Amino acid sequence: MKIVLTDINGQEKTIRKFKKLVLKEEEGVPAHTLLVRFHSEGEPLSEIAFMRFEDEGKIVFDGIVDTITEFYSEGNYYFEVFGRNRVSLLLDNEVMPAVYSNPTSEQIKEIFLKPYGFSDYVGGTSSYNGIFNVAKGKSPWDIIESFCKTCYETVPYCSPDNVIYFTGLPTGEKITFGKGFDIDFSEYRFDIQRHKIISSVKIKRSEAEDYSTEIFSQEADKRLIQRQRYLNASNTQFTPVFCAEKMLLNGINNSRNISLKCSGLLSDCLGAEASVSVFGRVIDNLKIYGLQINVSENQINTVVELRGNSSYVDT
């Protein structure tokens, strides 16, 4: 396990002992973050531009340095380096306003990915049907996200090796957490967040109509939840009812949240399907949506965040 820091002159410094390391990844949040604190021993540190986190030869994080801090605490000098993965380039830059007609996935890559060092993407050959407007103030990521939501019905994802997935976060093999299963845990917390569940969605099917169609959730009704939303589906390529059912489903899935603390470093499992064995029962239909890797002088652990992953909703 090591951190490789590269300064503005291209010189590398390898750090193998950390006072603190925190890596955070979350589905739907494009920029994963890494914070590293290490002893400085009083020597000056040149300005760091890039940072890479490797474990057993595998790249866990590769990104841009945002801040460098030098400080003194309890008789020791420390440096602290904080950065985001390279997708931060797509978040921090602004694109030129323009109008595109029926842009393809390949064109989106060439215009909005390639200039920032992203040479490849994973996806199909989907094209946007119609006029695609790029407004003033939009970032490359705003454009890519809008394109993917419309053409693939996904939120794009950037892998540790800097490949953009237009098709969304890839899923790995299913993992069962629990004693005697794939991965054990030392801490467990289960939250039911009722406020995230939607009971009905009123739909506007076209510009000529009002919100006259309503889709109900039997799940919300059974749980005595009343929370209504409105959906203008007049400009989507998907059917209005499909979009409304997706909103209801997301609300149900996001209402079940489990947090587990596991020993060791867990990576490459963001987006994986999962189940949890606890108190003699199994909680199934879960998905890993967040990871926080914590490394200190004495221990390594990973906090795994899971939520519901049902593929259907009663309406």
VOGU-3710 file (C-alpha; in Angstrom, 3 decimals, decimal comma):
1> mkivltding> 0,000/0,000/0,000  1,471/3,331/-1,033  0,722/6,891/-2,078  2,648/8,352/-5,010  2,783/12,163/-5,075  3,921/13,957/-8,233  5,031/17,578/-8,001  4,789/20,305/-10,619  8,277/19,398/-11,894  7,325/15,770/-12,494
11> qektirkfkk> 9,258/14,462/-9,482  7,623/11,615/-7,570  7,594/11,007/-3,823  6,343/7,694/-2,429  4,623/7,600/0,971  4,207/4,216/2,664  3,421/5,287/6,240  0,367/7,435/6,903  -0,888/9,161/9,990  -4,285/9,222/8,306
21> lvlkeeegvp> -5,787/8,224/4,966  -9,447/8,574/3,997  -10,793/7,607/0,572  -14,477/8,283/-0,136  -16,494/6,930/-3,052  -20,226/7,313/-3,553  -22,526/6,311/-6,366  -23,923/9,361/-8,124  -21,114/11,593/-6,815  -18,643/11,799/-9,707
31> ahtllvrfhs> -15,612/13,046/-7,769  -14,143/10,508/-5,363  -11,914/12,142/-2,753  -8,661/11,172/-1,046  -7,085/12,770/2,017  -3,615/11,722/3,186  -1,737/12,953/6,269  1,881/11,982/6,870  4,898/13,076/8,926  6,994/15,788/7,282
41> egeplseiaf> 10,041/15,599/9,580  10,427/19,332/8,998  11,592/19,098/5,382  9,912/21,344/2,790  7,475/19,748/0,366  7,340/20,979/-3,207  3,971/21,815/-4,710  2,118/18,576/-5,432  -0,050/18,386/-8,564  -1,128/14,733/-8,722
51> mrfedegkiv> -1,649/11,846/-6,317  -2,106/8,120/-6,793  -3,125/5,448/-4,284  -1,958/1,905/-5,026  -2,590/-1,346/-3,181  -0,790/-4,533/-4,208  0,010/-3,019/-7,600  -3,587/-2,008/-8,318  -4,616/1,627/-8,721  -7,293/2,463/-6,160
61> fdgivdtite> -7,300/6,227/-6,786  -5,698/8,495/-9,385  -6,413/12,174/-9,177  -5,681/15,876/-9,025  -4,459/17,595/-5,854  -6,746/20,370/-4,620  -5,086/21,442/-1,367  -1,741/20,989/0,410  -1,515/21,800/4,114  1,521/21,907/6,385
71> fysegnyyfe> 0,892/22,010/10,129  2,333/21,266/13,551  0,442/19,309/16,203  1,441/17,609/19,471  5,150/17,914/18,803  5,006/16,644/15,213  5,107/18,239/11,774  2,639/16,942/9,208  1,685/17,415/5,603  -1,901/16,846/4,506
81> vfgrnrvsll> -2,788/16,439/0,839  -6,377/16,392/-0,419  -7,485/15,614/-3,947  -10,256/14,393/-6,202  -10,132/11,836/-8,983  -9,525/13,065/-12,511  -13,212/13,511/-13,205  -12,741/16,775/-11,284  -11,393/18,174/-14,571  -14,835/17,598/-16,064
91> ldnevmpavy> -16,480/19,305/-13,093  -14,231/22,350/-12,760  -14,069/23,453/-16,393  -16,701/25,280/-18,405  -17,650/24,405/-21,976  -18,475/26,778/-24,792  -22,210/27,287/-25,372  -23,342/25,530/-28,517  -26,193/23,712/-30,208  -25,792/20,169/-31,562
101> snptseqike> -28,164/18,226/-33,783  -28,624/14,528/-32,967  -25,185/14,100/-31,328  -23,848/10,549/-30,999  -22,016/9,010/-28,051  -18,775/9,132/-30,032  -19,233/12,843/-30,732  -19,886/13,526/-27,051  -16,632/11,749/-26,217  -14,628/13,701/-28,789
111> iflkpygfsd> -16,035/17,095/-27,785  -16,383/16,827/-24,017  -14,037/14,037/-22,852  -10,978/13,914/-25,075  -9,793/17,515/-24,429  -9,445/16,632/-20,725  -7,409/13,472/-21,168  -10,214/10,897/-21,250  -9,579/8,797/-24,320  -12,233/6,142/-23,896
121> yvggtssyng> -15,738/5,453/-22,685  -17,890/2,385/-22,102  -21,285/2,535/-23,729  -23,300/1,774/-26,794  -23,992/3,770/-29,926  -26,927/5,764/-28,601  -27,637/9,176/-30,087  -29,611/12,120/-28,799  -32,825/12,514/-30,749  -33,192/16,178/-31,635
131> ifnvakgksp> -31,505/19,445/-30,728  -29,021/19,204/-27,853  -28,433/22,597/-26,231  -25,259/23,382/-24,296  -26,021/26,422/-22,174  -23,600/29,009/-20,790  -22,023/27,993/-17,495  -22,261/24,240/-18,016  -19,350/21,933/-17,233  -18,305/18,970/-19,392
141> wdiiesfckt> -19,718/16,674/-16,711  -23,080/18,495/-16,804  -23,288/17,787/-20,523  -22,211/14,151/-20,268  -24,613/13,525/-17,400  -27,518/15,099/-19,285  -26,708/13,058/-22,390  -26,463/9,777/-20,454  -29,652/10,355/-18,486  -31,549/10,948/-21,711
151> cyetvpycsp> -29,938/8,354/-23,989  -28,958/5,595/-21,558  -31,174/6,329/-18,551  -28,052/6,208/-16,381  -25,756/8,433/-14,354  -22,228/8,242/-15,842  -19,364/6,860/-13,768  -15,587/7,342/-13,796  -13,499/4,275/-12,899  -10,171/4,447/-10,992
161> dnviyftglp> -8,347/3,949/-14,305  -10,179/6,990/-15,723  -12,609/5,315/-18,085  -16,016/6,992/-18,293  -18,968/4,591/-18,216  -21,879/6,093/-20,154  -23,841/2,998/-19,160  -23,486/3,804/-15,463  -21,719/2,203/-12,549  -20,826/-1,414/-13,425
171> tgekitfgkg> -21,965/-4,127/-11,032  -19,706/-6,924/-9,838  -20,479/-10,261/-8,234  -22,994/-10,291/-5,412  -21,491/-10,019/-1,912  -22,971/-11,379/1,310  -21,833/-9,644/4,485  -21,891/-11,490/7,791  -20,053/-13,952/9,981  -19,217/-17,046/7,948
181> fdidfseyrf> -20,066/-15,349/4,637  -18,020/-13,398/2,065  -17,080/-10,443/4,276  -17,552/-10,084/8,030  -18,288/-6,801/9,794  -17,694/-5,399/13,273  -20,357/-2,664/13,269  -23,871/-2,561/11,802  -26,532/0,134/11,479  -29,880/-0,037/9,655
191> diqrhkiiss> -31,937/3,102/8,943  -35,441/3,180/7,490  -35,864/6,679/6,068  -39,593/7,020/5,496  -39,270/10,613/4,313  -37,699/9,429/1,032  -40,707/7,361/-0,061  -43,067/8,940/-2,619  -46,718/7,946/-2,600  -47,802/9,298/-5,999
201> vkikrseaed> -46,569/11,149/-9,071  -48,738/13,393/-11,234  -47,554/13,424/-14,850  -47,664/16,008/-17,607  -47,476/13,936/-20,794  -47,177/16,805/-23,286  -46,999/20,588/-23,392  -50,659/20,660/-24,425  -51,799/18,704/-21,352  -51,895/19,455/-17,663
211> ysteifsqea> -50,849/17,095/-14,845  -53,861/14,857/-15,375  -52,260/11,398/-15,078  -51,388/10,066/-11,632  -49,347/6,981/-10,694  -49,709/5,585/-7,165  -47,431/3,442/-5,013  -49,168/0,617/-3,170  -46,032/0,265/-1,030  -46,384/3,833/0,244
221> dkrliqrqry> -50,106/3,337/0,811  -49,489/0,209/2,919  -46,961/2,129/4,999  -49,322/5,097/5,516  -47,067/7,527/3,646  -48,432/10,540/1,765  -45,866/12,400/-0,336  -46,777/13,624/-3,818  -44,537/14,775/-6,666  -45,119/16,342/-10,107
231> lnasntqftp> -43,309/15,232/-13,266  -43,104/17,134/-16,539  -42,402/14,270/-18,957  -43,210/16,165/-22,140  -39,567/16,348/-23,281  -38,246/12,908/-22,359  -37,482/10,106/-24,803  -38,922/7,572/-22,346  -42,592/6,937/-21,663  -44,061/9,214/-18,969
241> vfcaekmlln> -45,364/6,278/-16,929  -41,920/4,662/-16,972  -40,337/7,868/-15,620  -42,930/8,142/-12,857  -42,500/4,511/-11,824  -38,740/5,099/-11,714  -39,270/7,973/-9,271  -41,417/5,778/-7,033  -38,892/2,943/-7,178  -35,951/5,209/-6,339
251> ginnsrnisl> -37,803/6,524/-3,323  -38,404/3,010/-1,990  -34,822/1,893/-2,638  -33,298/4,991/-1,058  -35,385/4,559/2,089  -33,424/1,489/3,262  -29,863/2,312/4,318  -27,364/0,006/6,003  -23,886/0,948/7,202  -21,245/-1,720/7,916
261> kcsgllsdcl> -17,721/-1,375/9,270  -15,441/-4,052/7,831  -11,810/-4,841/8,532  -9,297/-4,267/5,744  -9,397/-2,404/2,455  -12,388/-3,074/0,207  -12,362/-1,657/-3,300  -13,856/-2,535/-6,687  -17,221/-3,289/-5,093  -19,048/0,025/-5,509
271> gaeasvsvfg> -22,346/-0,745/-7,249  -22,296/-4,462/-6,418  -25,456/-6,261/-5,351  -25,328/-7,392/-1,742  -27,115/-8,955/1,200  -26,471/-8,757/4,940  -26,782/-11,618/7,431  -27,487/-10,245/10,908  -29,439/-11,387/13,992  -30,214/-14,704/12,311
281> rvidnlkiyg> -31,926/-13,119/9,311  -30,822/-12,039/5,846  -31,559/-8,581/4,443  -31,528/-8,974/0,668  -32,015/-6,799/-2,433  -29,276/-4,351/-1,455  -26,692/-2,410/-3,443  -23,360/-0,919/-2,341  -23,601/2,809/-3,006  -20,803/4,167/-0,820
291> lqinvsenqi> -17,337/3,245/0,454  -15,035/4,986/2,909  -11,578/3,469/3,282  -9,804/4,512/6,491  -6,107/3,886/7,104  -4,288/4,923/10,278  -1,027/3,929/11,920  -2,727/1,019/13,674  -5,633/-0,165/11,555  -7,310/-0,369/8,164
301> ntvvelrgns> -11,073/-0,545/7,772  -13,761/0,179/5,217  -17,200/1,582/5,950  -19,659/0,133/3,437  -22,942/1,934/2,737  -25,809/-0,079/1,248  -29,353/0,716/0,221  -32,325/-1,011/-1,371  -31,956/-2,432/-4,859  -35,441/-3,634/-5,788
311> syvdt> -36,023/-3,854/-9,525  -39,786/-3,393/-9,397  -42,417/-1,276/-7,681  -46,099/-2,012/-7,101  -48,211/0,707/-8,684
//
